[in-house]
Amino acid sequence: MTTTAPAPAVTVQKVGGRLGAVLTGVRLGGDLPAETVAEIRAALLEHKVVFFRGQDHLDEEQHEAFGRLLGTPVAHPTVPSADGRYSFPVDSDHGGRANQWHSDVTFVPAYPAFSILRAVVVPPYGGNTLWANTATAYARLPQPLRRLADELRAVHSNDYDYAALRPDALPEQLARFREVFTSTKFLTEHPVVRVHPETGERVLLLGNFVQRIKGLTAPDSRALFQLFQSHIERPENTVRWQWQAGDVAIWDNRATQHYGVDDSDDHERKLRRVTIDGDVPVGVDGRTSLLLSPESVPDPAFGVASGASSTSDTSGVPAAEAATA
Ligand SMILES: [Fe+2]
């Protein structure tokens, strides 16, 4: 009788009541068996953010290779990569330490489905990351507020007021931010409530790239944004992770927001992120998101830009990386 060694069992342990789980028994890389990838994906969809300790063996190439098992890696639309082709620097010295609650890259229509963040250098204290569950934030709203949210659309932009958020930022930091992050100014209209393409859950689609709620005055827009956003950020709706070098966190960027806490003073903090292509959001009424400007997402220095997908493919399987040339 011949037997093949079974893939090691993945264990899942919840770390927050509303989201977050630690997965053990996995050595991440590009050569994981399909059944293990399926288990990771299922845990990711259920728990929204999953954590792995002790993945120090990963380098830029293996990080990206693992990412390809979840979908198509995509480049940031404006910020150049770090050492690897699709590896994005999330560093203490990159663009200052500004942070706000957000989902990644929501200023383009098909913003990333997943982000995979790997800790390379962690500070001796602080520098934690928080995630919030945007599905439970919606589900627990009183019904009149859910009905209101269902009908709203919001305009997201990467050209937000960085200076207002960072009153202590140095002039050269502001100049660098404007030069790099907003080298192309994007405006995208999204539904405030998105139907998740894989789980069918309704999620709130907000965060710090929101410029205004469509059709409202600026004061009404701010008040309404704050009302819904405050339900996302409630401590009970979040999980907090204290990084160790070699940790990997993967989150469903369509069902979460996150926040990197800036409390490690001048200590170095260096993480690398690979993002996986998403699809165009669809609202409760079936209307999709719209890129308002520019006319299309420009090509990055290489590969496919995040958000460049133009179809609302709901299969959860990203299109082939056809435009890599
Ligand atoms: Fe982020």
py3Dmol code that shows the C-alpha trace and the ligand (Angstrom):
import py3Dmol

protein = """\
ATOM      1  CA  MET A   1       0.000   0.000   0.000  1.00  0.00           C
ATOM      2  CA  THR A   2       1.420   3.362  -0.940  1.00  0.00           C
ATOM      3  CA  THR A   3       0.670   6.431   1.036  1.00  0.00           C
ATOM      4  CA  THR A   4       1.504  10.049   0.416  1.00  0.00           C
ATOM      5  CA  ALA A   5       2.347  12.199   3.369  1.00  0.00           C
ATOM      6  CA  PRO A   6      -0.645  14.381   4.221  1.00  0.00           C
ATOM      7  CA  ALA A   7      -0.138  18.124   4.254  1.00  0.00           C
ATOM      8  CA  PRO A   8       0.390  19.269   7.836  1.00  0.00           C
ATOM      9  CA  ALA A   9      -2.851  20.310   9.485  1.00  0.00           C
ATOM     10  CA  VAL A  10      -3.457  24.029   9.737  1.00  0.00           C
ATOM     11  CA  THR A  11      -4.744  25.087  13.121  1.00  0.00           C
ATOM     12  CA  VAL A  12      -6.836  28.216  13.490  1.00  0.00           C
ATOM     13  CA  GLN A  13      -7.115  30.091  16.769  1.00  0.00           C
ATOM     14  CA  LYS A  14      -9.242  33.199  17.059  1.00  0.00           C
ATOM     15  CA  VAL A  15      -7.575  36.189  18.673  1.00  0.00           C
ATOM     16  CA  GLY A  16     -10.446  38.699  18.515  1.00  0.00           C
ATOM     17  CA  GLY A  17     -14.182  38.356  18.952  1.00  0.00           C
ATOM     18  CA  ARG A  18     -15.091  39.988  15.632  1.00  0.00           C
ATOM     19  CA  LEU A  19     -12.008  39.269  13.530  1.00  0.00           C
ATOM     20  CA  GLY A  20      -8.491  37.888  13.545  1.00  0.00           C
ATOM     21  CA  ALA A  21      -7.033  34.386  13.885  1.00  0.00           C
ATOM     22  CA  VAL A  22      -3.563  32.922  14.288  1.00  0.00           C
ATOM     23  CA  LEU A  23      -2.751  30.088  11.898  1.00  0.00           C
ATOM     24  CA  THR A  24      -0.091  27.575  12.851  1.00  0.00           C
ATOM     25  CA  GLY A  25       1.348  24.539  11.071  1.00  0.00           C
ATOM     26  CA  VAL A  26       2.143  26.450   7.865  1.00  0.00           C
ATOM     27  CA  ARG A  27       5.492  27.378   6.342  1.00  0.00           C
ATOM     28  CA  LEU A  28       4.493  30.043   3.805  1.00  0.00           C
ATOM     29  CA  GLY A  29       6.022  29.995   0.331  1.00  0.00           C
ATOM     30  CA  GLY A  30       5.276  29.469  -3.320  1.00  0.00           C
ATOM     31  CA  ASP A  31       5.160  25.677  -3.072  1.00  0.00           C
ATOM     32  CA  LEU A  32       2.273  25.118  -0.652  1.00  0.00           C
ATOM     33  CA  PRO A  33      -0.153  22.310  -1.563  1.00  0.00           C
ATOM     34  CA  ALA A  34      -3.478  23.434  -2.993  1.00  0.00           C
ATOM     35  CA  GLU A  35      -5.382  22.070   0.010  1.00  0.00           C
ATOM     36  CA  THR A  36      -3.301  24.196   2.394  1.00  0.00           C
ATOM     37  CA  VAL A  37      -3.879  27.285   0.251  1.00  0.00           C
ATOM     38  CA  ALA A  38      -7.608  26.521   0.298  1.00  0.00           C
ATOM     39  CA  GLU A  39      -7.539  26.262   4.108  1.00  0.00           C
ATOM     40  CA  ILE A  40      -5.708  29.592   4.393  1.00  0.00           C
ATOM     41  CA  ARG A  41      -8.148  31.262   2.003  1.00  0.00           C
ATOM     42  CA  ALA A  42     -11.173  29.911   3.892  1.00  0.00           C
ATOM     43  CA  ALA A  43      -9.744  31.127   7.218  1.00  0.00           C
ATOM     44  CA  LEU A  44      -8.973  34.493   5.648  1.00  0.00           C
ATOM     45  CA  LEU A  45     -12.530  34.938   4.367  1.00  0.00           C
ATOM     46  CA  GLU A  46     -14.001  33.892   7.707  1.00  0.00           C
ATOM     47  CA  HIS A  47     -11.672  35.745  10.093  1.00  0.00           C
ATOM     48  CA  LYS A  48     -10.797  38.698   7.762  1.00  0.00           C
ATOM     49  CA  VAL A  49      -7.186  38.889   8.988  1.00  0.00           C
ATOM     50  CA  VAL A  50      -4.929  35.917   9.706  1.00  0.00           C
ATOM     51  CA  PHE A  51      -1.525  35.920  11.374  1.00  0.00           C
ATOM     52  CA  PHE A  52       1.498  33.625  11.038  1.00  0.00           C
ATOM     53  CA  ARG A  53       4.538  33.663  13.324  1.00  0.00           C
ATOM     54  CA  GLY A  54       8.060  32.559  12.462  1.00  0.00           C
ATOM     55  CA  GLN A  55       8.083  33.066   8.699  1.00  0.00           C
ATOM     56  CA  ASP A  56      11.642  34.437   8.759  1.00  0.00           C
ATOM     57  CA  HIS A  57      12.605  32.256   5.790  1.00  0.00           C
ATOM     58  CA  LEU A  58      10.554  34.431   3.418  1.00  0.00           C
ATOM     59  CA  ASP A  59      12.407  36.809   1.125  1.00  0.00           C
ATOM     60  CA  GLU A  60      10.953  39.196  -1.468  1.00  0.00           C
ATOM     61  CA  GLU A  61      10.725  36.449  -4.073  1.00  0.00           C
ATOM     62  CA  GLN A  62       9.056  33.864  -1.845  1.00  0.00           C
ATOM     63  CA  HIS A  63       6.709  36.493  -0.427  1.00  0.00           C
ATOM     64  CA  GLU A  64       5.554  37.273  -3.969  1.00  0.00           C
ATOM     65  CA  ALA A  65       5.474  33.570  -4.912  1.00  0.00           C
ATOM     66  CA  PHE A  66       3.155  32.858  -1.989  1.00  0.00           C
ATOM     67  CA  GLY A  67       1.023  35.834  -3.037  1.00  0.00           C
ATOM     68  CA  ARG A  68       0.530  34.255  -6.459  1.00  0.00           C
ATOM     69  CA  LEU A  69      -1.231  31.338  -4.768  1.00  0.00           C
ATOM     70  CA  LEU A  70      -3.960  33.763  -3.655  1.00  0.00           C
ATOM     71  CA  GLY A  71      -4.249  35.691  -6.946  1.00  0.00           C
ATOM     72  CA  THR A  72      -2.386  38.156  -9.131  1.00  0.00           C
ATOM     73  CA  PRO A  73       0.097  40.481  -7.404  1.00  0.00           C
ATOM     74  CA  VAL A  74      -0.356  44.109  -8.411  1.00  0.00           C
ATOM     75  CA  ALA A  75       1.792  47.206  -8.166  1.00  0.00           C
ATOM     76  CA  HIS A  76       0.801  50.311  -6.257  1.00  0.00           C
ATOM     77  CA  PRO A  77      -0.617  52.821  -8.779  1.00  0.00           C
ATOM     78  CA  THR A  78       1.810  55.592  -7.786  1.00  0.00           C
ATOM     79  CA  VAL A  79       4.412  54.470  -5.233  1.00  0.00           C
ATOM     80  CA  PRO A  80       7.444  52.612  -6.653  1.00  0.00           C
ATOM     81  CA  SER A  81       8.190  49.132  -5.324  1.00  0.00           C
ATOM     82  CA  ALA A  82      10.887  48.214  -2.821  1.00  0.00           C
ATOM     83  CA  ASP A  83      13.425  45.482  -3.498  1.00  0.00           C
ATOM     84  CA  GLY A  84      11.057  43.007  -5.130  1.00  0.00           C
ATOM     85  CA  ARG A  85       8.898  43.708  -8.148  1.00  0.00           C
ATOM     86  CA  TYR A  86       5.610  43.803  -6.299  1.00  0.00           C
ATOM     87  CA  SER A  87       6.963  44.391  -2.831  1.00  0.00           C
ATOM     88  CA  PHE A  88       5.739  47.642  -1.370  1.00  0.00           C
ATOM     89  CA  PRO A  89       7.659  49.316   1.468  1.00  0.00           C
ATOM     90  CA  VAL A  90       5.734  50.026   4.652  1.00  0.00           C
ATOM     91  CA  ASP A  91       8.602  51.681   6.489  1.00  0.00           C
ATOM     92  CA  SER A  92       9.069  54.184   9.263  1.00  0.00           C
ATOM     93  CA  ASP A  93      11.113  56.324   6.907  1.00  0.00           C
ATOM     94  CA  HIS A  94       8.779  56.127   3.936  1.00  0.00           C
ATOM     95  CA  GLY A  95       6.453  59.105   3.624  1.00  0.00           C
ATOM     96  CA  GLY A  96       6.578  59.803   7.339  1.00  0.00           C
ATOM     97  CA  ARG A  97       4.568  57.843   9.884  1.00  0.00           C
ATOM     98  CA  ALA A  98       1.168  59.199   8.951  1.00  0.00           C
ATOM     99  CA  ASN A  99      -1.627  56.720   9.385  1.00  0.00           C
ATOM    100  CA  GLN A 100      -5.375  56.672   9.493  1.00  0.00           C
ATOM    101  CA  TRP A 101      -8.022  53.995   9.295  1.00  0.00           C
ATOM    102  CA  HIS A 102      -8.206  52.834   5.689  1.00  0.00           C
ATOM    103  CA  SER A 103      -8.468  49.925   3.299  1.00  0.00           C
ATOM    104  CA  ASP A 104      -5.549  49.805   0.872  1.00  0.00           C
ATOM    105  CA  VAL A 105      -5.741  51.748  -2.412  1.00  0.00           C
ATOM    106  CA  THR A 106      -9.513  52.445  -2.393  1.00  0.00           C
ATOM    107  CA  PHE A 107      -8.940  55.480  -4.611  1.00  0.00           C
ATOM    108  CA  VAL A 108      -9.051  53.154  -7.641  1.00  0.00           C
ATOM    109  CA  PRO A 109     -12.066  51.014  -8.621  1.00  0.00           C
ATOM    110  CA  ALA A 110     -10.695  47.441  -8.416  1.00  0.00           C
ATOM    111  CA  TYR A 111      -8.642  47.994  -5.283  1.00  0.00           C
ATOM    112  CA  PRO A 112      -6.750  45.002  -3.837  1.00  0.00           C
ATOM    113  CA  ALA A 113      -8.595  41.950  -2.553  1.00  0.00           C
ATOM    114  CA  PHE A 114      -5.815  40.878  -0.199  1.00  0.00           C
ATOM    115  CA  SER A 115      -2.729  42.417   1.331  1.00  0.00           C
ATOM    116  CA  ILE A 116       0.098  40.266   2.664  1.00  0.00           C
ATOM    117  CA  LEU A 117       2.332  42.123   5.115  1.00  0.00           C
ATOM    118  CA  ARG A 118       5.652  40.715   6.354  1.00  0.00           C
ATOM    119  CA  ALA A 119       7.581  42.160   9.278  1.00  0.00           C
ATOM    120  CA  VAL A 120      11.299  42.498   8.545  1.00  0.00           C
ATOM    121  CA  VAL A 121      12.464  44.921  11.246  1.00  0.00           C
ATOM    122  CA  VAL A 122      10.236  45.670  14.221  1.00  0.00           C
ATOM    123  CA  PRO A 123      10.746  48.363  16.846  1.00  0.00           C
ATOM    124  CA  PRO A 124      11.471  47.340  20.461  1.00  0.00           C
ATOM    125  CA  TYR A 125       8.035  48.634  21.452  1.00  0.00           C
ATOM    126  CA  GLY A 126       4.927  49.986  19.755  1.00  0.00           C
ATOM    127  CA  GLY A 127       4.279  50.000  16.019  1.00  0.00           C
ATOM    128  CA  ASN A 128       1.311  47.623  16.349  1.00  0.00           C
ATOM    129  CA  THR A 129      -1.304  47.359  13.613  1.00  0.00           C
ATOM    130  CA  LEU A 130      -5.061  47.329  14.204  1.00  0.00           C
ATOM    131  CA  TRP A 131      -7.691  45.876  11.896  1.00  0.00           C
ATOM    132  CA  ALA A 132     -11.443  46.483  11.944  1.00  0.00           C
ATOM    133  CA  ASN A 133     -14.219  44.312  10.515  1.00  0.00           C
ATOM    134  CA  THR A 134     -16.305  46.322   8.027  1.00  0.00           C
ATOM    135  CA  ALA A 135     -18.865  43.509   7.636  1.00  0.00           C
ATOM    136  CA  THR A 136     -19.801  43.373  11.335  1.00  0.00           C
ATOM    137  CA  ALA A 137     -19.698  47.178  11.427  1.00  0.00           C
ATOM    138  CA  TYR A 138     -22.452  47.163   8.811  1.00  0.00           C
ATOM    139  CA  ALA A 139     -24.398  44.196  10.223  1.00  0.00           C
ATOM    140  CA  ARG A 140     -24.621  45.764  13.681  1.00  0.00           C
ATOM    141  CA  LEU A 141     -25.882  49.133  12.498  1.00  0.00           C
ATOM    142  CA  PRO A 142     -29.483  49.902  13.420  1.00  0.00           C
ATOM    143  CA  GLN A 143     -31.719  49.142  10.481  1.00  0.00           C
ATOM    144  CA  PRO A 144     -32.476  52.794   9.556  1.00  0.00           C
ATOM    145  CA  LEU A 145     -28.739  53.461   9.268  1.00  0.00           C
ATOM    146  CA  ARG A 146     -28.182  50.327   7.193  1.00  0.00           C
ATOM    147  CA  ARG A 147     -30.923  51.456   4.813  1.00  0.00           C
ATOM    148  CA  LEU A 148     -29.367  54.919   4.565  1.00  0.00           C
ATOM    149  CA  ALA A 149     -25.865  53.522   3.942  1.00  0.00           C
ATOM    150  CA  ASP A 150     -27.185  51.165   1.239  1.00  0.00           C
ATOM    151  CA  GLU A 151     -28.133  54.139  -0.936  1.00  0.00           C
ATOM    152  CA  LEU A 152     -25.001  56.272  -0.518  1.00  0.00           C
ATOM    153  CA  ARG A 153     -22.015  56.598  -2.822  1.00  0.00           C
ATOM    154  CA  ALA A 154     -18.698  58.153  -1.806  1.00  0.00           C
ATOM    155  CA  VAL A 155     -15.816  59.675  -3.754  1.00  0.00           C
ATOM    156  CA  HIS A 156     -12.370  58.343  -2.760  1.00  0.00           C
ATOM    157  CA  SER A 157      -9.114  60.080  -3.681  1.00  0.00           C
ATOM    158  CA  ASN A 158      -5.394  59.691  -2.999  1.00  0.00           C
ATOM    159  CA  ASP A 159      -5.172  63.485  -3.008  1.00  0.00           C
ATOM    160  CA  TYR A 160      -6.282  63.936   0.586  1.00  0.00           C
ATOM    161  CA  ASP A 161      -5.073  66.695   2.862  1.00  0.00           C
ATOM    162  CA  TYR A 162      -1.894  65.092   4.179  1.00  0.00           C
ATOM    163  CA  ALA A 163      -0.737  68.365   5.756  1.00  0.00           C
ATOM    164  CA  ALA A 164      -3.920  68.641   7.813  1.00  0.00           C
ATOM    165  CA  LEU A 165      -3.378  65.146   9.189  1.00  0.00           C
ATOM    166  CA  ARG A 166       0.294  65.737   9.890  1.00  0.00           C
ATOM    167  CA  PRO A 167       0.697  69.216  11.366  1.00  0.00           C
ATOM    168  CA  ASP A 168       4.203  68.257  12.548  1.00  0.00           C
ATOM    169  CA  ALA A 169       5.370  66.990   9.151  1.00  0.00           C
ATOM    170  CA  LEU A 170       8.491  68.594   7.758  1.00  0.00           C
ATOM    171  CA  PRO A 171       8.141  70.569   4.513  1.00  0.00           C
ATOM    172  CA  GLU A 172      10.340  68.040   2.684  1.00  0.00           C
ATOM    173  CA  GLN A 173       8.086  65.185   3.891  1.00  0.00           C
ATOM    174  CA  LEU A 174       5.036  66.999   2.543  1.00  0.00           C
ATOM    175  CA  ALA A 175       6.779  67.681  -0.747  1.00  0.00           C
ATOM    176  CA  ARG A 176       7.876  64.052  -1.043  1.00  0.00           C
ATOM    177  CA  PHE A 177       4.376  62.790  -0.278  1.00  0.00           C
ATOM    178  CA  ARG A 178       2.833  65.019  -2.934  1.00  0.00           C
ATOM    179  CA  GLU A 179       5.473  64.147  -5.491  1.00  0.00           C
ATOM    180  CA  VAL A 180       5.254  60.387  -5.078  1.00  0.00           C
ATOM    181  CA  PHE A 181       1.893  59.411  -3.631  1.00  0.00           C
ATOM    182  CA  THR A 182      -0.199  61.827  -5.681  1.00  0.00           C
ATOM    183  CA  SER A 183       1.877  61.788  -8.874  1.00  0.00           C
ATOM    184  CA  THR A 184      -1.414  60.778 -10.488  1.00  0.00           C
ATOM    185  CA  LYS A 185      -4.533  62.122  -8.793  1.00  0.00           C
ATOM    186  CA  PHE A 186      -7.282  59.539  -8.679  1.00  0.00           C
ATOM    187  CA  LEU A 187     -10.974  60.084  -8.024  1.00  0.00           C
ATOM    188  CA  THR A 188     -13.180  57.014  -7.748  1.00  0.00           C
ATOM    189  CA  GLU A 189     -16.851  56.737  -6.844  1.00  0.00           C
ATOM    190  CA  HIS A 190     -17.674  53.664  -4.742  1.00  0.00           C
ATOM    191  CA  PRO A 191     -20.895  52.473  -3.122  1.00  0.00           C
ATOM    192  CA  VAL A 192     -20.723  53.047   0.656  1.00  0.00           C
ATOM    193  CA  VAL A 193     -21.999  49.482   1.041  1.00  0.00           C
ATOM    194  CA  ARG A 194     -20.276  46.878  -1.077  1.00  0.00           C
ATOM    195  CA  VAL A 195     -21.509  43.311  -1.574  1.00  0.00           C
ATOM    196  CA  HIS A 196     -18.466  41.115  -0.975  1.00  0.00           C
ATOM    197  CA  PRO A 197     -17.799  39.106  -4.155  1.00  0.00           C
ATOM    198  CA  GLU A 198     -16.790  35.909  -2.342  1.00  0.00           C
ATOM    199  CA  THR A 199     -18.831  35.828   0.876  1.00  0.00           C
ATOM    200  CA  GLY A 200     -21.896  37.822  -0.215  1.00  0.00           C
ATOM    201  CA  GLU A 201     -21.652  39.867   2.991  1.00  0.00           C
ATOM    202  CA  ARG A 202     -22.435  43.564   2.918  1.00  0.00           C
ATOM    203  CA  VAL A 203     -19.463  45.659   4.058  1.00  0.00           C
ATOM    204  CA  LEU A 204     -18.967  49.372   4.686  1.00  0.00           C
ATOM    205  CA  LEU A 205     -16.535  50.840   2.154  1.00  0.00           C
ATOM    206  CA  LEU A 206     -15.111  54.007   3.725  1.00  0.00           C
ATOM    207  CA  GLY A 207     -11.745  54.978   5.288  1.00  0.00           C
ATOM    208  CA  ASN A 208      -9.401  57.907   4.981  1.00  0.00           C
ATOM    209  CA  PHE A 209      -9.364  58.099   1.188  1.00  0.00           C
ATOM    210  CA  VAL A 210     -13.002  59.230   1.246  1.00  0.00           C
ATOM    211  CA  GLN A 211     -13.216  62.822   0.079  1.00  0.00           C
ATOM    212  CA  ARG A 212     -16.974  63.301   0.282  1.00  0.00           C
ATOM    213  CA  ILE A 213     -20.323  61.557   0.190  1.00  0.00           C
ATOM    214  CA  LYS A 214     -21.893  62.138  -3.186  1.00  0.00           C
ATOM    215  CA  GLY A 215     -24.726  64.652  -3.362  1.00  0.00           C
ATOM    216  CA  LEU A 216     -24.242  66.121   0.123  1.00  0.00           C
ATOM    217  CA  THR A 217     -22.835  69.419   1.339  1.00  0.00           C
ATOM    218  CA  ALA A 218     -19.357  69.283   2.865  1.00  0.00           C
ATOM    219  CA  PRO A 219     -20.626  69.550   6.494  1.00  0.00           C
ATOM    220  CA  ASP A 220     -23.324  66.898   5.963  1.00  0.00           C
ATOM    221  CA  SER A 221     -20.811  64.719   4.166  1.00  0.00           C
ATOM    222  CA  ARG A 222     -18.316  64.951   7.048  1.00  0.00           C
ATOM    223  CA  ALA A 223     -20.970  64.250   9.671  1.00  0.00           C
ATOM    224  CA  LEU A 224     -22.358  61.241   7.865  1.00  0.00           C
ATOM    225  CA  PHE A 225     -18.896  59.854   7.109  1.00  0.00           C
ATOM    226  CA  GLN A 226     -17.979  60.145  10.771  1.00  0.00           C
ATOM    227  CA  LEU A 227     -21.204  58.472  11.856  1.00  0.00           C
ATOM    228  CA  PHE A 228     -20.558  55.334   9.787  1.00  0.00           C
ATOM    229  CA  GLN A 229     -16.787  55.323  10.191  1.00  0.00           C
ATOM    230  CA  SER A 230     -17.135  55.460  13.997  1.00  0.00           C
ATOM    231  CA  HIS A 231     -18.957  52.119  13.945  1.00  0.00           C
ATOM    232  CA  ILE A 232     -16.009  50.569  12.077  1.00  0.00           C
ATOM    233  CA  GLU A 233     -13.415  51.896  14.538  1.00  0.00           C
ATOM    234  CA  ARG A 234     -15.079  50.830  17.793  1.00  0.00           C
ATOM    235  CA  PRO A 235     -12.570  48.879  19.918  1.00  0.00           C
ATOM    236  CA  GLU A 236     -14.928  45.881  20.099  1.00  0.00           C
ATOM    237  CA  ASN A 237     -14.857  45.756  16.306  1.00  0.00           C
ATOM    238  CA  THR A 238     -11.063  45.595  16.051  1.00  0.00           C
ATOM    239  CA  VAL A 239      -8.094  43.349  16.673  1.00  0.00           C
ATOM    240  CA  ARG A 240      -4.575  44.531  17.489  1.00  0.00           C
ATOM    241  CA  TRP A 241      -1.342  42.767  16.523  1.00  0.00           C
ATOM    242  CA  GLN A 242       2.027  43.191  18.173  1.00  0.00           C
ATOM    243  CA  TRP A 243       4.608  42.429  15.499  1.00  0.00           C
ATOM    244  CA  GLN A 244       7.627  40.184  15.834  1.00  0.00           C
ATOM    245  CA  ALA A 245      10.209  39.930  13.051  1.00  0.00           C
ATOM    246  CA  GLY A 246       9.154  37.099  10.734  1.00  0.00           C
ATOM    247  CA  ASP A 247       5.421  37.604  11.291  1.00  0.00           C
ATOM    248  CA  VAL A 248       3.069  37.670   8.320  1.00  0.00           C
ATOM    249  CA  ALA A 249      -0.439  39.130   8.369  1.00  0.00           C
ATOM    250  CA  ILE A 250      -2.861  38.612   5.494  1.00  0.00           C
ATOM    251  CA  TRP A 251      -6.084  40.551   5.393  1.00  0.00           C
ATOM    252  CA  ASP A 252      -9.179  40.622   3.252  1.00  0.00           C
ATOM    253  CA  ASN A 253      -8.884  44.232   2.125  1.00  0.00           C
ATOM    254  CA  ARG A 254     -12.532  44.178   0.995  1.00  0.00           C
ATOM    255  CA  ALA A 255     -13.845  43.410   4.485  1.00  0.00           C
ATOM    256  CA  THR A 256     -11.441  45.297   6.753  1.00  0.00           C
ATOM    257  CA  GLN A 257      -9.799  48.600   7.478  1.00  0.00           C
ATOM    258  CA  HIS A 258      -6.463  48.861   9.264  1.00  0.00           C
ATOM    259  CA  TYR A 259      -4.383  51.379  11.173  1.00  0.00           C
ATOM    260  CA  GLY A 260      -0.653  51.386  11.890  1.00  0.00           C
ATOM    261  CA  VAL A 261      -0.012  52.906  15.299  1.00  0.00           C
ATOM    262  CA  ASP A 262       2.751  55.509  15.330  1.00  0.00           C
ATOM    263  CA  ASP A 263       4.095  55.067  18.873  1.00  0.00           C
ATOM    264  CA  SER A 264       7.575  53.625  18.467  1.00  0.00           C
ATOM    265  CA  ASP A 265       9.356  56.994  18.464  1.00  0.00           C
ATOM    266  CA  ASP A 266      12.331  57.038  16.088  1.00  0.00           C
ATOM    267  CA  HIS A 267      12.894  53.287  16.070  1.00  0.00           C
ATOM    268  CA  GLU A 268      13.154  51.567  12.742  1.00  0.00           C
ATOM    269  CA  ARG A 269      10.097  49.659  11.534  1.00  0.00           C
ATOM    270  CA  LYS A 270      10.327  47.914   8.187  1.00  0.00           C
ATOM    271  CA  LEU A 271       7.595  45.797   6.652  1.00  0.00           C
ATOM    272  CA  ARG A 272       6.978  44.575   3.121  1.00  0.00           C
ATOM    273  CA  ARG A 273       3.564  44.285   1.515  1.00  0.00           C
ATOM    274  CA  VAL A 274       2.400  42.325  -1.507  1.00  0.00           C
ATOM    275  CA  THR A 275      -1.109  43.160  -2.686  1.00  0.00           C
ATOM    276  CA  ILE A 276      -3.367  40.881  -4.688  1.00  0.00           C
ATOM    277  CA  ASP A 277      -5.666  42.123  -7.422  1.00  0.00           C
ATOM    278  CA  GLY A 278      -9.290  42.767  -6.575  1.00  0.00           C
ATOM    279  CA  ASP A 279     -12.414  43.340  -8.623  1.00  0.00           C
ATOM    280  CA  VAL A 280     -14.689  46.300  -9.161  1.00  0.00           C
ATOM    281  CA  PRO A 281     -17.068  46.728  -6.191  1.00  0.00           C
ATOM    282  CA  VAL A 282     -20.796  46.268  -6.652  1.00  0.00           C
ATOM    283  CA  GLY A 283     -23.331  48.038  -4.439  1.00  0.00           C
ATOM    284  CA  VAL A 284     -26.541  46.709  -2.958  1.00  0.00           C
ATOM    285  CA  ASP A 285     -28.415  48.095  -5.967  1.00  0.00           C
ATOM    286  CA  GLY A 286     -26.097  46.353  -8.427  1.00  0.00           C
ATOM    287  CA  ARG A 287     -24.310  49.533  -9.466  1.00  0.00           C
ATOM    288  CA  THR A 288     -20.544  49.255  -9.789  1.00  0.00           C
ATOM    289  CA  SER A 289     -17.791  51.673  -8.779  1.00  0.00           C
ATOM    290  CA  LEU A 290     -16.676  54.279 -11.301  1.00  0.00           C
ATOM    291  CA  LEU A 291     -13.272  55.773 -12.018  1.00  0.00           C
ATOM    292  CA  LEU A 292     -13.990  59.512 -12.304  1.00  0.00           C
ATOM    293  CA  SER A 293     -10.431  60.563 -13.116  1.00  0.00           C
ATOM    294  CA  PRO A 294      -8.066  60.036 -14.809  1.00  0.00           C
ATOM    295  CA  GLU A 295      -9.700  58.240 -17.732  1.00  0.00           C
ATOM    296  CA  SER A 296      -7.846  55.011 -16.944  1.00  0.00           C
ATOM    297  CA  VAL A 297      -5.371  53.742 -14.376  1.00  0.00           C
ATOM    298  CA  PRO A 298      -1.916  54.421 -15.871  1.00  0.00           C
ATOM    299  CA  ASP A 299       0.655  51.641 -16.166  1.00  0.00           C
ATOM    300  CA  PRO A 300       3.143  51.530 -13.305  1.00  0.00           C
ATOM    301  CA  ALA A 301       6.886  51.080 -13.923  1.00  0.00           C
ATOM    302  CA  PHE A 302       6.274  47.351 -14.369  1.00  0.00           C
ATOM    303  CA  GLY A 303       3.454  44.841 -14.285  1.00  0.00           C
ATOM    304  CA  VAL A 304      -0.170  45.478 -13.519  1.00  0.00           C
ATOM    305  CA  ALA A 305      -1.365  48.439 -11.475  1.00  0.00           C
ATOM    306  CA  SER A 306      -3.709  47.828  -8.617  1.00  0.00           C
ATOM    307  CA  GLY A 307      -7.188  48.790  -9.728  1.00  0.00           C
ATOM    308  CA  ALA A 308      -6.463  48.395 -13.413  1.00  0.00           C
ATOM    309  CA  SER A 309      -9.012  45.588 -13.725  1.00  0.00           C
ATOM    310  CA  SER A 310     -12.003  46.893 -15.623  1.00  0.00           C
ATOM    311  CA  THR A 311     -14.434  44.032 -15.207  1.00  0.00           C
ATOM    312  CA  SER A 312     -16.469  43.119 -12.173  1.00  0.00           C
ATOM    313  CA  ASP A 313     -15.452  39.475 -12.143  1.00  0.00           C
ATOM    314  CA  THR A 314     -17.189  37.948  -9.148  1.00  0.00           C
ATOM    315  CA  SER A 315     -15.559  34.533  -9.353  1.00  0.00           C
ATOM    316  CA  GLY A 316     -12.829  35.599  -6.975  1.00  0.00           C
ATOM    317  CA  VAL A 317     -10.242  34.360  -9.448  1.00  0.00           C
ATOM    318  CA  PRO A 318      -8.246  37.292 -10.808  1.00  0.00           C
ATOM    319  CA  ALA A 319      -7.690  37.633 -14.523  1.00  0.00           C
ATOM    320  CA  ALA A 320      -4.426  36.380 -15.946  1.00  0.00           C
ATOM    321  CA  GLU A 321      -1.564  38.780 -15.743  1.00  0.00           C
ATOM    322  CA  ALA A 322      -1.813  39.638 -19.412  1.00  0.00           C
ATOM    323  CA  ALA A 323      -0.342  43.104 -19.412  1.00  0.00           C
ATOM    324  CA  THR A 324       2.942  42.372 -17.717  1.00  0.00           C
ATOM    325  CA  ALA A 325       5.069  43.328 -20.691  1.00  0.00           C
TER     326      ALA A 325
END
"""
ligand_1 = """\
1
LIG
Fe -2.501 50.224 4.428
"""
view = py3Dmol.view(width=600, height=400)
view.addModel(protein, "pdb")
view.setStyle({"model": 0}, {"cartoon": {"style": "trace"}})
view.addModel(ligand_1, "xyz")
view.setStyle({"model": 1}, {"stick": {}})
view.zoomTo()
view.show()
